[in-house]
Amino acid sequence: MAYLGEEIRKLGFGLMRLPQKDGVIDVEQVKEMVDLFMEAGFTYFDTAWAYAGSEDAIRQALVERYPRERYQLATKNAAWINCKTKEEAYAQFDASLKQTGAGYFEFCVSHGIT
């Protein structure tokens, strides 16, 4: 499926709930999962500021290990978590950029806007 000039397969890798070991995200297992996903030809990853630890995990498992042009990364703003103003939304987005180290996101979804 081509979208905005990107060829994206129909399956995405969601990072809301990741495997844990001793109560923290098991980054080594996430790396294995990312590698299998990429080897199967999939390239779309979905994280969010509100997914505790997922941005750090995707930085280690994907961003630091694969060239940026090999994947698409989406994030989400969580309007219900200290994100009621434009400035707070920008701050949350900037925090996601910094935490993932991705440089940019292909997609950003705003959740819970009222």
Kinemage of the C-alpha trace (Angstrom):
@kinemage 1
@onewidth
@group {chain A} dominant
@subgroup {mainchain}
@vectorlist {calphas} color= white
{ca met a 1} P 0.000 0.000 0.000
{ca ala a 2} L 1.506 3.320 -0.993
{ca tyr a 3} L 0.780 6.245 1.296
{ca leu a 4} L 2.400 9.661 1.024
{ca gly a 5} L 5.024 8.200 -1.260
{ca glu a 6} L 5.863 5.403 1.172
{ca glu a 7} L 5.326 1.728 0.493
{ca ile a 8} L 3.850 0.432 3.739
{ca arg a 9} L 2.625 -3.109 4.261
{ca lys a 10} L -0.658 -3.594 6.060
{ca leu a 11} L 0.802 -4.898 9.335
{ca gly a 12} L 2.312 -2.527 11.890
{ca phe a 13} L 4.362 -3.166 15.019
{ca gly a 14} L 2.603 -1.600 18.007
{ca leu a 15} L 4.655 -0.748 21.062
{ca met a 16} L 1.950 -0.291 23.663
{ca arg a 17} L 2.694 -3.483 25.593
{ca leu a 18} L 6.196 -4.897 25.324
{ca pro a 19} L 7.681 -7.992 26.961
{ca gln a 20} L 9.158 -7.409 30.376
{ca lys a 21} L 11.843 -9.007 32.468
{ca asp a 22} L 12.022 -8.258 36.188
{ca gly a 23} L 9.444 -5.477 35.768
{ca val a 24} L 11.215 -3.541 32.994
{ca ile a 25} L 10.968 -3.773 29.216
{ca asp a 26} L 13.167 -6.596 27.913
{ca val a 27} L 14.991 -4.611 25.222
{ca glu a 28} L 16.945 -7.655 24.026
{ca gln a 29} L 13.694 -9.485 23.291
{ca val a 30} L 12.281 -6.356 21.610
{ca lys a 31} L 15.389 -6.266 19.403
{ca glu a 32} L 14.712 -9.857 18.330
{ca met a 33} L 11.079 -9.002 17.621
{ca val a 34} L 12.058 -5.924 15.579
{ca asp a 35} L 14.601 -7.950 13.604
{ca leu a 36} L 12.021 -10.639 12.752
{ca phe a 37} L 9.465 -7.991 11.785
{ca met a 38} L 11.951 -6.211 9.502
{ca glu a 39} L 13.210 -9.485 7.994
{ca ala a 40} L 9.608 -10.323 7.074
{ca gly a 41} L 9.453 -7.105 5.045
{ca phe a 42} L 7.415 -4.980 7.451
{ca thr a 43} L 8.496 -1.420 8.209
{ca tyr a 44} L 5.772 0.440 10.157
{ca phe a 45} L 6.243 1.003 13.904
{ca asp a 46} L 3.828 2.738 16.258
{ca thr a 47} L 4.805 4.226 19.605
{ca ala a 48} L 3.505 6.977 21.876
{ca trp a 49} L 4.646 9.259 24.648
{ca ala a 50} L 2.024 7.644 26.898
{ca tyr a 51} L 3.369 4.094 26.355
{ca ala a 52} L 5.755 3.954 29.305
{ca gly a 53} L 9.239 2.976 28.156
{ca ser a 54} L 8.280 2.265 24.540
{ca glu a 55} L 10.105 5.252 23.078
{ca asp a 56} L 13.347 4.303 24.778
{ca ala a 57} L 12.881 0.666 23.723
{ca ile a 58} L 12.257 1.544 20.067
{ca arg a 59} L 15.295 3.844 20.078
{ca gln a 60} L 17.475 0.961 21.228
{ca ala a 61} L 15.827 -1.800 19.190
{ca leu a 62} L 15.219 0.050 15.912
{ca val a 63} L 16.518 3.615 15.612
{ca glu a 64} L 20.060 2.863 16.771
{ca arg a 65} L 20.280 -0.329 14.691
{ca tyr a 66} L 18.631 0.396 11.315
{ca pro a 67} L 19.083 3.167 8.758
{ca arg a 68} L 16.294 5.748 9.103
{ca glu a 69} L 15.089 5.265 5.524
{ca arg a 70} L 14.291 1.565 6.210
{ca tyr a 71} L 11.274 2.141 8.458
{ca gln a 72} L 8.342 4.429 9.183
{ca leu a 73} L 7.644 5.562 12.718
{ca ala a 74} L 4.374 6.907 14.094
{ca thr a 75} L 3.708 8.507 17.447
{ca lys a 76} L 0.679 9.807 19.285
{ca asn a 77} L -0.062 12.789 21.482
{ca ala a 78} L -2.154 11.941 24.517
{ca ala a 79} L -4.465 14.936 24.948
{ca trp a 80} L -5.720 13.670 28.299
{ca ile a 81} L -2.221 13.776 29.869
{ca asn a 82} L -1.056 17.376 30.394
{ca cys a 83} L -1.775 18.239 26.790
{ca lys a 84} L -4.568 20.837 26.809
{ca thr a 85} L -2.743 23.647 24.996
{ca lys a 86} L -0.830 23.946 21.756
{ca glu a 87} L 2.377 24.471 23.738
{ca glu a 88} L 1.798 21.321 25.792
{ca ala a 89} L 1.110 19.325 22.610
{ca tyr a 90} L 4.324 20.611 21.037
{ca ala a 91} L 6.253 19.791 24.216
{ca gln a 92} L 4.892 16.236 24.247
{ca phe a 93} L 5.761 15.801 20.560
{ca asp a 94} L 9.274 17.206 21.102
{ca ala a 95} L 9.765 14.857 24.068
{ca ser a 96} L 8.840 11.932 21.809
{ca leu a 97} L 11.314 13.056 19.151
{ca lys a 98} L 14.076 13.345 21.731
{ca gln a 99} L 13.295 10.040 23.448
{ca thr a 100} L 13.115 8.000 20.234
{ca gly a 101} L 16.082 9.726 18.631
{ca ala a 102} L 14.365 9.173 15.280
{ca gly a 103} L 14.784 12.741 14.028
{ca tyr a 104} L 11.259 12.835 12.621
{ca phe a 105} L 7.997 10.904 12.518
{ca glu a 106} L 6.162 9.984 9.352
{ca phe a 107} L 2.850 10.076 11.213
{ca cys a 108} L 1.452 11.651 14.374
{ca val a 109} L -2.003 10.973 15.780
{ca ser a 110} L -3.654 13.182 18.386
{ca his a 111} L -5.828 11.153 20.763
{ca gly a 112} L -8.589 12.417 23.001
{ca ile a 113} L -9.047 15.895 21.588
{ca thr a 114} L -12.174 17.552 22.965
